[in-house]
Every structure is written in C-alpha cells, then in structure tokens.
C-alpha cells in the first residue's frame, strides 16, 4: 500500500468527523498525520512490516500509529467504517461544491436529508435551501451553479493541454486597454501536473467592459454566467474558465486566494486567527476590520514575517515554516539549464542540434534506443556505426556545443542490461530504463533496478517509476532504497519532462532532495520542437523544492566534462 493510499484514509476520516462536528483538535491531528505520511520519504508499509515505532515520527502519536498498522495489515480502518455508517454513501461529494463546508453540509443533511449531489441540485431548484439558517437566495444560486459546473468538469487536463488556452486567453484579455494587471492563477500558476479549470484575476478601470470582452472570446462553447465583476465560460475543449476583476488594493489578496492551494490558504488563515486577524480574497484585516495588507502577495507574506513563497511551493508541505525561518529553497530556473541529457535522436538530428545551439546549451546528449541499434534475430535496425558517425559529423559543425552519444538500454527482469556489453563502451552516457514487466512486486522491482544501478556503465536511470499521468501509477518501488543505491553508484535519477510522464513526481523529488542523490532533466524529445517541453520538467523540479545544485545539467561545461571523465566505468 502506497503512502498516498494510507494518507487517504486519514483525510476521509477527518472529513467525516468535520461533518459530525467532532473535536477540531482530533480532526487537525488526522490531517497533519495524512500530510506527514504523504510527503514523507519513508515507506510506511515497509516501516510497519519491520516493526518500526511509528509514534516516534512527527505528527504520528501512539493512537495514529496503531491506525496505520491496522490500515497496512488489514486494508481497512475500523474507525472510518464506523463513522461512515452514520451518513449516506455520497455525502462527502457535497464538500466538492464551492460554498459548502462541513458545517453547511451537516445542516443540509440534518434539515433536508441531502446526502448526494443529485439531492442537492433538486433542493436548490425547488428553492428549499434558501430557507435554512445560514443560507439565503444568493447562496442557493451559488450552490446550484456549483453543482452544474461540477457535473460539467469532466476530466482534468494535462498542464501542457491547458497551457496554450491559458496563454491565448491571457494575451486576448491584456488586449483590452482598461485591464491593468492580470494573472492566470489556480493550479495552473502552481504548475500542477493537471489542471481542472483556469482562474484569472485582474484589475480594471472598466470591469463591465472587461466582462464583455471576456465573454466575446472566440473559442467559447458556453457562457455559464456573466456578472459585473465575475464571469464563467466553458471553452470549446470543455475547460472551464473563471474571470474576476478586483480592486487594486485587493489584487494581491485575490491572487493569493485563487492561486491556492486550499491547504496552503487554510494554514495561512489559521496563522491570521492566532493573531486576531482575518484573511480572505479582499485582504488581511486586523481586529478592528482595518485592511492591513492585500495590495500584493509579498505584502501579505511579509506581514506574517515570512519570505515570499513561490506559487509552486504552496501545498502546505512545510513552505510556511521554511518561509518563517528564512530557509526557502532558491528554486531552479529554466535559465539555469546548460544542456539536455536525454534527447532521442529522431529523423532529423541536425535540426535538434541546431535547436540546442539556439537555446544556448553548452552540451547535448543525442540518444538512441539499444533495441534499434543493437538488435538481432533478423530485426531491421539502424547501424551502430551510422549513428556514431552522424554525431561526430554534427560535432564538427557545432564546435561550441559539446555533443554526447547516449544509448537507452532496457533493464531485464533479472537486473541485467539488454545490450551487448562490448558495444556500450562506444557511448558517453548509458541510460537504463524499465519498459516491461511493470507487474513485479515492490521487492522484485527494487532489486531489479538496484542491480542495474550497480552496473559500471550506467549513469542515468530514466523515468524511474514508469508512470503515465491519468493512465497508470507506475511500478511499485522502494524509492528510498533506489536513491541510496543511485547515490552509492553515482547514478543520476531522471526527471522525464514529457508532460504525460513528469516522472519523478514532485512529492518524490521533495522526499529525495536531501538524500544525496542527484537528478538530471531530460526532454526525451524526438524532434526539435519537442525540446521546448523541458520547461515542464523545470516546473516539476521547482514543485519538488529542487535548486540548481541538485541538477547535473546546470553544471558549466568545464565541470560537466570533469564529471564525465570521472565516470565510474
């Protein structure tokens, strides 16, 4: 059972207890435990199997430790099963609707017997909700719209799928002269792997005109709502976009609020409550309800005595504590990259090399798959000599760009490399990869990879978990053990920048960043245009708290050559 699966038990239990109005300290304890489990570099299943005293870990007391053991050993949590029986099976779906928190969900259930989104929609259409204490006509309308939008949401979009729409909308809206400041916020600004919708925050001297301009965008499938300062549309690809105009003095507060994450915002609000303040999308207010910050995000963070927190870090995974201590990482930037170390040589490698030169790279690794170069059994393949000579020819033309010859080799089930050992000596970089037999157990898969990492030729482990976003979670691995082995044998773990992979995940990167292992960014591009997708890998590295020093391909050419000469083989 993965850490995320274990953490989900505690998140769900906390949601149910909030519906019950249970002890807030107990609820917070479960949420803190879930966060610790999910972001920890430890494998909790392994810790349980080894009999480790979990209560020694942060946010894991004796009671929670016993519950973790129960989850790992039985696949269930009796406390959760017990609480579930008190509510309809789909009641937690109510919390997915904007404007409904645990308290309101409890009122809806107790007063109207609402336990599903269908029942909620029906009650709103019949105007029953507006009569409840704490609700009114506007709240009811907001809930109805929220249910309708939720049902329209459908799938989440890869960041790369949402990006062109976000950039086009941003350029289109900035073309309206009365818009002064504008940012695409939400999960898009935090550079999440997937995006559910787009939130755009702006200031304008003519909000009504801005709304007219927004709803006249050329790629709209449906205008869901249009107001004086807020409108919602559905684009032709079914991506929902919310657009808000706010005052200049509230821009920073609105941008912070709508950037999220929800967990980050809740943590900031708790900090404000402890000081007797209030934080919302309009600003930060003191005990007398006087605005004391809100014009910029920097102003808000500085008010709390913290460094400015980059959007990619705002997940309530320790960034607030680090910002308060002045210990936030200096996140890697695209301009820090000096080369691309995993480029699949396509039909036009000359175009790829020219692109690398245009990008200002100092070095580039052109790679071929061993299955294409070193094949047998009568299969047609590209001659080894032809590939090597083509790289040498390009090197003579691009003398300022240091070209490397790479080969991508499959790791067999027994941990050996599926390639001719003698031929590997012809290459500067040997990149090991797992493509088949993803069904192996965690122990078998980990042993398989660790054996390959010890091979004297291997320098990079490509896309370590073999996941494909929205399709497969990847193979079961003890990443902590693999990182230890990689560090020991001087092998670098790859961040596969392809937007459908982004492997390793941000959670894994943060957990492993201080383990001693080093990472490498690879576009894994097959043509010149796709080389630009390395920026998605930079986003992932930033979400994983990585600095330039953690990445091999930020090294200057002289240091890189020195590192290459010290290759373990």
MARTINU-54489 format. One record per residue (C-alpha): x, y, z negated. Coordinates in Angstrom, 3 decimals, m for minus. Each point is the difference from the previous one (the first is absolute). Layout:
% residues N
- xx,yy,zz
- X,Y,Z
...
This chain:
% residues 569
- xx,yy,zz
- 0.000,0.000,0.000
- 1.443,3.398,1.016
- 0.399,2.938,m2.363
- m2.676,1.913,1.943
- m2.480,m2.838,m0.473
- 0.693,m0.111,m3.744
- m0.331,3.784,m0.282
- m3.360,m0.116,1.819
- m1.507,m1.965,m2.905
- 0.832,2.809,m2.421
- m1.167,2.751,2.364
- m3.352,m1.716,0.449
- m0.350,m0.639,m3.723
- 0.693,3.696,m0.698
- m2.694,1.003,2.511
- m2.597,m2.226,m1.655
- 0.915,1.222,m3.482
- m0.393,3.604,1.171
- m3.482,m0.888,1.215
- m0.729,m1.322,m3.475
- 1.328,3.152,m1.626
- 2.597,m2.063,m1.864
- 2.945,1.294,m2.018
- 1.938,2.428,2.262
- 3.325,m0.981,m1.584
- m0.602,m3.657,0.874
- m0.936,0.966,3.555
- 3.133,2.113,0.355
- 2.108,m2.859,m1.329
- m1.322,m2.329,2.717
- 0.638,2.590,2.728
- 3.532,0.641,m1.259
- 0.653,m3.738,m0.085
- m1.271,m0.357,3.577
- 2.310,2.764,1.176
- 2.987,m1.530,m1.801
- m0.656,m3.440,1.484
- m0.554,1.311,3.522
- 3.100,2.196,0.152
- 2.354,m2.220,m1.984
- 2.987,m1.651,1.618
- m0.694,m3.108,m2.093
- m1.974,m2.953,1.337
- m2.612,m0.456,m2.752
- m0.963,m3.486,1.130
- 3.618,m1.030,m0.329
- 0.287,1.657,m3.411
- m3.025,m1.955,m1.232
- 1.381,m3.259,1.356
- 3.324,0.632,m1.747
- m1.735,0.767,m3.301
- 1.247,3.594,m0.164
- m1.473,2.177,m2.780
- m2.025,2.431,2.129
- m0.918,2.137,m3.003
- 3.543,1.404,0.079
- m0.728,1.790,3.289
- m1.306,3.609,0.136
- m3.827,0.333,m0.241
- m0.315,m3.776,m0.595
- m0.993,m0.759,m3.574
- m0.739,m3.381,m1.517
- m3.682,m0.080,1.035
- 0.683,0.981,3.597
- 2.913,m2.433,0.157
- m2.357,m2.846,m0.938
- m2.423,1.109,2.701
- 2.783,m0.038,2.611
- 0.875,m3.547,m1.006
- m3.663,m0.968,0.340
- m0.225,1.567,3.477
- 3.162,m1.681,1.267
- m0.792,m3.436,m1.436
- m3.752,m0.156,0.740
- m0.583,2.519,2.783
- m2.719,1.615,m2.126
- m0.447,2.477,m2.845
- m2.714,m1.032,m2.462
- m0.494,3.560,m1.291
- m0.711,1.203,3.533
- m2.395,m2.873,0.696
- m1.808,0.818,m3.240
- m0.425,3.704,0.829
- m1.042,m0.704,3.606
- m3.089,m1.849,m1.230
- m1.375,3.237,m1.434
- m0.278,1.661,3.416
- m1.230,m0.695,3.559
- 2.720,m1.486,2.236
- 0.470,3.103,2.198
- m0.263,2.798,m2.554
- 3.664,1.008,0.322
- m0.746,1.045,3.584
- m1.758,3.053,m1.457
- 3.360,1.344,m1.165
- 1.139,0.191,3.625
- m2.457,2.829,0.666
- 1.205,3.564,m0.516
- m1.721,1.596,m2.981
- m0.644,m3.251,m1.857
- 2.243,m0.857,m2.904
- m0.512,m2.653,m2.683
- m2.354,2.182,m2.074
- m2.310,0.788,2.897
- 0.102,m3.610,1.202
- m1.119,m1.098,m3.466
- m2.920,2.486,0.036
- m1.049,m1.139,3.478
- 0.008,m3.609,m1.132
- m1.714,0.541,m3.356
- m2.671,2.418,1.238
- m0.715,m1.276,3.522
- 1.493,m3.491,0.017
- 2.362,0.946,2.862
- 2.698,m2.614,0.449
- 0.956,0.215,3.694
- 0.558,2.543,2.770
- m3.258,m1.009,1.715
- m1.945,0.709,m3.190
- 1.861,3.280,m0.443
- m0.816,1.091,3.552
- m3.668,m0.901,m0.411
- m0.282,1.910,m3.287
- 1.620,3.084,1.544
- m2.308,m0.109,3.026
- m3.007,m0.271,m2.345
- 1.293,2.978,m2.050
- 0.128,m1.969,m3.253
- 3.546,0.950,m0.917
- m0.564,3.760,m0.315
- m2.277,m0.587,m2.997
- 2.671,m1.702,m2.095
- 1.898,1.861,m2.756
- 3.231,1.449,1.358
- m1.182,m0.211,3.636
- m1.712,2.537,2.277
- m1.042,0.448,3.631
- 3.532,0.855,1.197
- 1.472,m3.004,m1.812
- m2.609,m2.279,1.551
- 0.713,1.356,3.492
- 3.735,m0.422,m0.568
- m0.486,m3.606,m1.112
- m2.179,m0.835,3.014
- 2.548,1.492,2.363
- 2.751,m1.887,m1.819
- m1.793,m3.339,0.480
- m0.568,0.707,3.685
- 3.653,0.958,0.516
- 1.205,m3.026,m1.935
- m1.954,m2.275,2.298
- 1.493,1.784,3.017
- 3.569,m0.339,m1.228
- 0.735,m3.411,1.462
- 3.665,m0.941,0.208
- 2.933,2.001,m1.233
- 2.307,1.369,2.662
- 3.728,m0.513,0.200
- 1.768,3.268,m0.742
- 1.366,m0.028,3.546
- m3.544,m0.317,1.387
- m1.278,2.956,m2.007
- 3.059,2.199,0.602
- m0.741,1.205,3.557
- m3.561,0.970,m0.979
- 1.234,1.795,m3.108
- 2.638,1.939,1.928
- m2.391,0.874,2.822
- m2.643,1.210,m2.449
- 2.599,1.978,m1.913
- 1.184,1.758,3.162
- m3.599,0.593,1.132
- m1.052,1.568,m3.309
- 3.102,2.164,m0.216
- m1.063,1.389,3.373
- m2.882,1.761,m1.781
- 1.520,3.374,m0.890
- m1.975,0.446,m3.232
- 1.607,m3.114,m1.559
- 3.013,1.055,m2.065
- 1.330,m3.146,m1.724
- m0.851,m3.602,0.821
- 1.192,m3.453,m1.092
- m1.181,m3.527,0.727
- m0.202,m1.420,m3.528
- m1.163,m3.352,m1.421
- 1.728,m3.322,0.538
- 1.306,1.333,3.329
- 2.096,2.607,m1.809
- 1.207,m2.640,m2.452
- 1.121,m2.043,3.043
- m1.918,m3.098,m1.029
- 0.277,m3.038,2.268
- m3.705,0.249,0.801
- m2.423,2.930,0.033
- m3.726,m0.212,m0.787
- m0.868,3.546,1.081
- 1.543,3.435,0.471
- m0.366,2.890,m2.461
- 0.911,3.430,1.352
- 0.352,2.988,m2.321
- 0.235,3.560,1.313
- m0.397,3.676,m0.879
- m1.805,2.316,2.382
- m1.266,3.556,0.303
- m3.029,m1.413,1.837
- m1.078,m3.345,m1.557
- m3.249,m0.160,2.014
- 1.895,0.554,3.234
- 2.531,m2.641,m1.052
- m2.831,m2.515,m0.546
- m1.422,0.797,3.450
- 3.436,m0.468,1.537
- 0.533,m3.294,m1.863
- m3.319,m1.529,1.063
- 0.702,0.975,3.627
- 3.072,m2.269,0.165
- m0.064,m1.993,3.213
- 0.353,m3.540,m1.365
- m2.955,m0.121,m2.397
- m2.365,m2.946,m0.085
- m2.301,1.458,m2.664
- m0.307,3.133,m2.142
- m0.990,m1.431,m3.383
- m0.366,3.333,m1.799
- 0.748,3.671,0.582
- 0.097,2.554,m2.797
- 1.346,3.441,m0.795
- 3.348,m1.253,m1.303
- m0.025,m3.761,0.609
- m0.863,m2.229,2.948
- 0.365,m3.682,0.814
- 0.328,m1.644,3.396
- 0.537,m3.505,1.360
- 2.509,m0.139,2.852
- m0.432,m2.148,3.076
- 2.243,m2.676,m1.541
- m2.253,m0.050,m3.137
- 2.535,1.876,m2.132
- m1.774,2.278,m2.483
- 1.350,3.549,m0.497
- m0.936,2.373,m2.827
- 0.895,3.676,0.455
- m0.068,2.505,m2.867
- 0.681,3.728,m0.121
- 1.040,1.351,m3.395
- 1.174,3.329,m1.382
- 3.689,0.930,0.002
- 0.166,m0.136,m3.786
- m1.356,m3.591,0.026
- 1.960,m1.349,2.962
- 2.688,m1.735,m2.048
- m2.537,m1.533,m2.382
- m2.189,m1.249,2.866
- 3.017,m1.379,1.843
- 1.150,m1.825,m3.142
- m3.484,m1.352,m0.715
- m0.705,m1.257,3.520
- 3.509,m1.396,0.523
- m0.397,m2.341,m2.968
- 0.526,m2.710,m0.842
- m2.973,m0.427,m2.302
- 2.237,m1.569,m2.663
- 2.483,2.878,0.232
- m2.768,2.598,m0.293
- m1.549,m1.737,m3.013
- 3.382,m0.027,m1.743
- 0.446,3.739,0.668
- m3.493,0.741,m1.330
- 0.809,m1.929,m3.194
- 3.119,2.114,m0.447
- m2.134,3.109,0.391
- m2.570,m1.200,m2.554
- 2.785,m0.551,m2.533
- 0.858,3.705,0.373
- m3.606,1.131,m0.145
- m0.021,0.769,3.736
- m2.154,m1.116,2.914
- 1.227,m0.982,3.469
- m2.224,m0.308,3.064
- 0.056,0.870,3.704
- m0.419,3.697,m0.810
- 2.977,0.433,m2.310
- 1.382,m0.493,m3.504
- m1.988,1.749,m2.741
- 0.840,0.679,m3.638
- m2.269,m0.232,m3.068
- m1.669,3.300,0.963
- m0.617,m1.320,3.538
- 2.540,2.472,1.371
- 1.800,m1.155,3.141
- 3.676,m0.525,m0.832
- 1.155,m1.807,3.157
- m1.280,m1.256,3.328
- 1.406,2.140,2.795
- 2.684,m2.594,0.786
- 0.816,m3.560,m1.011
- 3.415,1.122,m1.252
- m1.755,2.419,m2.342
- m2.077,m2.826,m1.476
- 2.900,m2.380,m0.586
- 2.202,2.748,m1.435
- m2.805,0.972,m2.387
- 0.280,m3.493,m1.484
- 3.794,0.350,m0.228
- 0.613,m2.404,2.878
- 1.907,m0.096,3.250
- m2.043,0.161,3.186
- m1.078,m3.550,0.884
- 0.117,m0.989,3.661
- m3.343,m1.360,1.299
- 1.502,m3.451,0.758
- 0.696,m0.538,m3.709
- m3.453,0.889,m1.332
- m1.234,m3.451,m0.993
- 0.331,0.208,m3.824
- 2.986,m2.341,0.065
- 2.262,1.998,m2.275
- 0.318,3.149,2.109
- m1.566,2.269,m2.634
- 2.376,m1.175,m2.704
- 2.975,0.321,2.364
- m1.098,3.511,1.050
- m0.307,1.062,m3.645
- 3.543,m1.271,m0.659
- 1.396,1.568,3.170
- 0.892,m3.433,1.363
- m1.991,m0.293,3.220
- 1.936,m1.601,2.871
- 1.391,2.117,2.831
- m2.004,m1.863,2.620
- 1.604,m1.050,3.259
- m0.883,2.114,3.040
- m0.145,m0.791,3.710
- 2.981,2.278,0.625
- 2.095,m2.161,m2.373
- m0.040,m2.914,2.466
- 3.229,m0.419,1.975
- m1.024,m3.056,1.973
- m2.510,m2.770,0.742
- 1.261,m3.478,m0.935
- m2.710,m2.230,1.436
- m0.965,0.846,3.546
- m1.219,m2.764,2.289
- 1.758,0.458,3.336
- m2.850,0.159,2.505
- m0.108,0.123,3.783
- 1.687,3.418,0.040
- 2.657,0.153,m2.750
- 1.585,2.997,1.750
- m3.136,2.033,m0.766
- 0.150,m1.134,m3.614
- 3.621,1.067,m0.341
- m0.757,3.380,1.600
- m2.878,0.451,m2.458
- 2.358,m0.751,m2.898
- 2.425,2.622,1.304
- m2.853,2.517,0.333
- m1.006,m0.736,m3.609
- 3.518,0.885,m1.101
- 0.857,m3.465,m1.297
- 3.614,m0.930,m0.711
- m0.544,m3.745,0.407
- m2.517,m2.438,1.415
- m0.376,m3.768,m0.134
- m1.398,m1.568,3.181
- m1.410,m3.382,m0.963
- m1.135,m3.101,1.814
- m1.820,m3.009,m1.386
- 2.101,m3.126,m0.250
- m2.877,m1.978,1.495
- 0.424,2.034,3.211
- 3.791,m0.035,0.162
- 1.074,m3.311,m1.496
- m2.778,m2.278,1.193
- 0.199,m3.576,1.155
- m2.296,m2.871,0.994
- m0.344,1.418,3.505
- m1.680,3.244,m1.090
- 0.748,3.036,2.109
- 1.932,2.661,m1.914
- 2.138,3.074,0.497
- 3.709,m0.810,0.347
- 1.955,0.872,m3.135
- 2.843,1.502,2.005
- m2.410,2.261,1.900
- m1.364,1.561,m3.170
- 3.427,0.568,m1.531
- 1.353,1.544,3.205
- m3.004,2.321,0.325
- 0.667,1.425,m3.472
- 3.688,0.480,0.845
- m0.958,1.827,3.211
- m2.340,2.352,m1.875
- 2.693,0.638,m2.625
- 2.339,1.315,2.698
- m2.655,2.476,1.111
- m1.029,1.158,m3.498
- 3.354,0.368,m1.715
- m1.309,2.139,m2.878
- m2.591,m2.627,m0.939
- 1.380,m3.113,m1.703
- m1.868,m3.017,1.415
- m0.268,m3.301,m1.826
- m1.032,m3.393,1.291
- m2.606,m1.687,m2.136
- m1.685,m3.361,0.041
- m3.237,m0.932,m1.745
- 0.127,m3.591,m1.245
- m2.855,m2.093,m1.393
- 0.536,m1.662,m3.381
- m0.885,m3.691,0.172
- m2.083,m1.622,m2.742
- 3.148,m1.409,m1.600
- 1.635,3.459,m0.113
- 2.412,m0.546,2.884
- 0.164,2.354,2.987
- m1.576,m1.074,3.277
- 2.943,1.097,2.134
- 3.378,m1.188,1.220
- 2.387,0.882,m2.854
- 2.887,0.647,2.419
- m2.014,2.455,2.076
- m0.859,2.157,m3.045
- 3.585,1.267,m0.080
- m0.742,1.999,3.159
- m2.339,2.334,m1.908
- 0.568,2.933,m2.337
- m3.223,m0.575,m1.970
- m1.828,m3.251,m0.640
- m3.608,0.623,m1.052
- m1.745,m2.930,m1.675
- m3.761,m0.293,0.222
- m2.842,m2.313,m0.974
- m2.637,m0.419,2.698
- m1.315,m3.528,m0.547
- m0.968,m2.260,m2.923
- m1.552,2.836,m2.005
- m2.052,m2.595,m1.880
- 2.896,m1.142,m2.190
- m0.363,0.384,m3.773
- 1.602,2.961,m1.763
- 2.842,m2.178,m1.270
- 0.638,m1.602,3.412
- m0.195,3.304,1.883
- 2.278,1.761,m2.479
- 2.556,m2.823,0.089
- m0.142,m0.017,3.804
- 0.775,3.725,0.253
- 2.632,0.081,m2.753
- 1.927,m2.757,1.770
- m0.021,2.055,3.204
- 1.169,3.115,m1.851
- 3.081,m1.903,m1.139
- 0.965,m0.714,3.620
- 3.278,1.859,0.753
- m1.378,1.614,3.172
- m3.355,1.365,m1.229
- m0.085,3.736,m0.796
- m3.708,0.932,0.248
- m3.188,m1.765,m1.098
- m2.726,1.273,2.333
- m3.611,0.697,m1.135
- 0.499,m2.070,m3.189
- m3.608,m0.903,m0.873
- m1.173,m0.541,3.627
- m3.247,1.851,m0.643
- m2.245,1.633,2.581
- m2.224,2.711,m1.480
- m3.728,m0.892,0.069
- 0.807,m3.450,1.446
- 2.211,m1.925,m2.417
- 1.609,0.667,m3.364
- 3.187,m1.767,0.970
- 1.747,m2.951,m1.573
- 0.305,m0.655,m3.727
- 3.403,1.110,m1.281
- 1.938,0.673,m3.169
- 1.230,3.373,1.232
- 1.949,0.647,m3.170
- 2.085,m3.124,0.605
- 0.400,0.827,3.701
- 1.179,3.535,m0.846
- 2.535,m1.421,m2.440
- 1.275,m2.409,2.644
- 0.110,2.754,2.644
- 2.006,2.270,m2.314
- 2.363,m2.835,m0.875
- 0.662,m0.886,3.643
- 0.008,3.586,1.306
- m3.113,m0.451,2.142
- m2.286,2.968,0.623
- m3.787,m0.258,m0.226
- m1.801,1.507,2.950
- m2.906,2.423,m0.028
- m1.770,m0.922,3.230
- m1.337,3.339,1.277
- m2.604,m1.458,2.354
- m3.295,1.495,m1.259
- m1.780,m3.360,m0.093
- 2.780,m1.499,m2.155
- 1.669,2.607,m2.275
- 1.739,m2.841,m1.761
- 1.174,0.377,m2.779
- m2.997,1.672,m1.676
- 0.382,3.163,m2.071
- m0.731,m1.941,m3.203
- 2.783,m2.469,0.786
- 2.446,2.780,0.892
- m0.586,1.843,m3.267
- 0.374,m3.216,m1.987
- 3.290,m0.890,1.727
- 1.589,3.448,0.466
- 2.178,m0.277,m3.108
- 0.816,m3.708,0.356
- 3.296,0.608,1.778
- m1.250,m1.097,3.414
- 0.251,2.399,2.956
- m2.571,0.561,2.721
- 0.118,0.654,3.707
- m2.579,1.650,2.246
- m0.765,m1.563,3.364
- m2.468,1.221,2.611
- m0.099,m3.537,1.509
- m0.961,1.845,3.177
- m0.060,m1.695,3.391
- 0.100,3.208,2.067
- 1.235,3.568,m0.290
- m3.353,1.566,m0.942
- m0.573,m2.470,m2.860
- 3.258,1.097,m1.617
- m1.916,2.970,m1.425
- m1.906,m2.386,m2.265
- 2.977,m0.063,m2.343
- m1.684,2.991,m1.691
- m2.607,m2.400,m1.416
- 2.830,m1.862,m1.688
- 1.212,3.287,m1.482
- m3.514,0.587,m1.386
- 0.089,m3.461,m1.566
- 3.440,0.587,m1.490
- m1.179,3.261,m1.555
- m3.061,m1.681,m1.504
- 2.400,m2.557,m1.448
- 2.012,2.752,m1.748
- 3.075,m0.570,2.183
- 2.720,2.602,0.393
- 2.446,0.241,2.884
- 2.587,m1.872,m2.076
- m2.196,m3.113,m0.024
- 0.045,m0.335,3.809
- 2.964,m1.327,1.976
- m0.869,1.936,3.145
- 0.388,3.394,m1.682
- 3.765,m0.540,m0.231
- 2.271,2.173,2.179
- 1.647,m1.840,2.889
- 3.417,m0.259,m1.675
- m1.493,m1.554,m3.147
- m2.202,m2.267,2.091
- 2.975,m1.314,1.987
- 1.872,m0.606,m3.236
- m2.966,m1.897,m1.406
- m0.271,m2.070,3.159
- 3.671,m0.935,m0.123
- m0.462,m1.248,m3.543
- m2.629,m2.447,1.243
- m0.068,m3.124,m2.148
- 0.626,m2.307,2.940
